[in-house]
Every structure is written in C-alpha cells, then in structure tokens.
Amino acid sequence: MFDSWGDYGEGPSAGTTVTMIRGPAGGDLLPLAVAEMRPGADLGVALASIDRTRLSESDRVMVLQAWSRQLSHTQAELYASMVSVADAAAATAGSDLELAQSLAASEIRAALTLTRRAADSQLDLARELLERHPRVWEALHQGRIDLPKARVIIDQTAPLDQETARQVAKTALEKAGGETTGQLRARIGRLVISVDPDSARERYEQGLAERRVVSEANPSGTANLLGLDLPAADTTAAMRRINRMAQTVKTGDDPRTLDQIRADLLLDLLNGTGAQTSSPDRGTVDIQVDLTTLLELHDKPGEIHGWGPVISDIARQVIEEQVGSEWRYTVTGENGNPIAIGTTRRRPTAGQKRLAQTLNPTCVFPGCRIPSIDCDLDHNQPWSQNGPTREDNLGPLCRHHHVIRHHGWNITQTSPGSYQLTSPLGHTYTSQPRAP
C-alpha cells in the first residue's frame, strides 16, 4: 500500500491510500497508481519497479510525469541538505558573515566537486529557496513545479522586498504547474510591474541607459552581433520587419533557410548593401493594454504579444506611435469573457479571424507563445473532413504546431477560446484563453 497525495492538495482526498496494482504478469505497477502518488521514497520505489517496455503509449506519458515530480522532490531535498551542510560549516566562523559564506561554499564545492562559481551560485539558490521563498521550495518538494520554474520565480521577484516577493510568488504558484517557463515569466513580470509600477519604471530606465551593441568572436571563426538592453517595443517591431522581409525574399530557388536570410538581411540593412526587399514602413507591434491605462487612470502593465509585459509608459508610447494603424478593441464582462469586439481605423480583417485572435492572443498549443497575428487560422475539424468555417471550429496555430497537429493530434474547442488537445499517444491536454 502507498500513501496518496494526502495534504498535497491534489489527487485523492487526504487520508486515503492507493493500492499497489500489479500488471498482467504480476510484476509491474500500473501507471494509474504512480500517477496518484505524492513524490517521495514510496514513489521512487514504485517507479523503479516499472518496466517501460510493457506499458501502453498513454501510460508511458503518466510515468514520465511521475518521474518529473520525483525529480523535483529530490532536487528540493538536495537544496535543503546543501543549506544544512552550509549552516554547519559556517558555524565555525562565528559572527564573521563573509567568512561564514566562504567556508560554507568551500565545503559544498569540495563535497560536490563544483567550481568556485558554481558552488556560490548553487548555495545562493538553495538559500533563496529555503529562506526567502519557503513556499516555492515546498511546491518544488511536492512536485507541483520543476526547478526551472522555481528559478523563474526567484529571479523575477529578486527586485522586490521579501514580503512583496513572497506575495507575488504565492500568486504565481497558483497556476505555475500548468505553465511553461516563458508563460510563467511573463505572468510574474505583469505582477511585478503591477505591485510597484514606480520601481518597475526606474528599473526600465536604468536598463535602457545601459543599451549597447557588442560584437564577439566564435571558436568557429564566425561572429555574433548583439544589441543589448534595447527598447522592447522597437526591438519587436524591428524583428517583425526582418521576418516580413525574409518571407518576401524566400523563394523556391533560394537555398538559404529563413534564419540564414534573416541574418543576411540584418547585415545588409546595417551595412547599406543589398537590394531593398520591403517597403520602408516600420514594423508593427501587437500590444494589449487596458483602456484605463491608456487614459492614465491606472498604471497597469501592457503586453507585447510574443514578447512579454511592459510598463504602462511604454504601452502608451507604443499606442501613440501607431495612431495610423488598425486598432482592435474588446469589451469584457466581469468574468473577463469578451462580450463585444470591433476595430477602428482601416477596413477590418475577417470577423472570424479577429474573434479568434481576440480570444487567443497566442497559438493555442499548450505553452506556445507565438502571437496569433503571426499564426495560421486552423480548422479544428479539418476542412477536408467537412469541418465548417465557423468561430467554434477555428483557432490560431503557429506554422510549426499547425504541421504537427496533422500528424495525429486531435483538437476540440470545448468553449470559446478553450481547447482540448489529444496527442497521438492518447494523452489529453487543455489550453485556456487569458482574458483580453
């Protein structure tokens, strides 16, 4: 018998147990059992007993998820042990804090054969988890998030004081388990700007003051050209323009990949060489911002689709620079669902496309952050299979996931903007829209 998730807050109710289930030959645990077990010693034993070659396709996915939870649990224990060893080593230094840190890092470095920099970095992360963000450590220990997500929360809340950082982390953890690191980073970015817009503005201005261009050599003899700490809106517009130019240049006779064409165009533009392949208009920026922020009644962050959150001043600046562009507006109810949409200025695109892009600002594949304005409008039930061209059968998919979905993925729109995706292995995932 194995304990269930218990007070973990998911799975079976507290106090119940999950019976160890044997496979047809009586030797292996069925994944249903490990899927309901909280991470720890029992789950480790159970997973070690499974013969993956005897599992169904869908069961292999559940075992994969169980191993991921177990890994997160083990990493949390590793960092707790690291802090414990560091505290013991530092105790010999008395009140000398600098010496205490040095002794602690040296002990960890020797014990785990780490470089000095790696030992310092790992110890700092361990202390952040155990001391500044115990709730994040607990989520890692319970397998609700993985280590990369824990790092995102710690890094994104670093500018905040401890109390505010913990509040932001608490809110971030509510949905972190179902998000990619990119989605989590963007959501925390909005939270950080919202809780202290003045400090966010100061950090932006300080970062912008350090903008620069750097060139560096690669071992292969090639070089990198990097623009650092540039304005997010201008960078997004420039990248979109290069993308548009590259797609114009790309023909069946051109052997270069799109990445190679983008790189060549960048150098051509900077060096003033090569043929002009695009009209001189600046690239567009797809931004989402509350009306109250535009009216300067609030300082809520805006969001550049495919990039992330920006402070209110930048959102207003981007809007001012695009007064001649098409504007799309959405009126939402108290629950955040759209109740009316429309466009201003130029003749609008097809209404169905507007609605799909409004409901889903990004590709609907779980975790994908490609802006829907750059996506294909996919028929959930393919047109070739008599799928109707209606709002309830259309959704934005980026080109990569549009191709993938035709190789065994089934997509169903369960409600406006909400999707259920079933993989070729029979596993089901959900994609929920974020309120406009």
Buried (B, 14 or more C-beta within 10 A) or exposed (E): EBBBBBEBEEBBEEEEEBEBEEBEEEEBBBBEBBBBBBBBEBBBEBBEBBEEEEBEEBBBBBBEBBBEBBBBBBBBBEBBEBBEBBEEBBEEBEEEEEEBBBBBBBBBBEEEEBEEEBBBEBBEBBBBBBEBBEBBBBBBBBBBBBBEBBBBBBEBBEBBEEEBBBBBBBBBBEEBBBBBBBBBBBBBBBBBBBBBBEBBBEBBEEEEEEEEEEEEEEEEEEEEEEEEEBBBBBBBBBBBBBBBBBEEBBEEEEEEEEEEBBBBBBEBBEEEEEEEBBEEEEBBBBBBBBEEBBEEEEBBBBBBBBBBBBBBBBBBBBBEBBEEBBEBEBEBEEEEBBEEBEBEEEEBEEEBBBBBBBBBBBBBBBBBBBBBBBBBBBBBBEEEEEBEEEBEBBBBBBEEBBEBBEEEBBBBBEEBBBBBBBBEEBBEBEBBBBEB
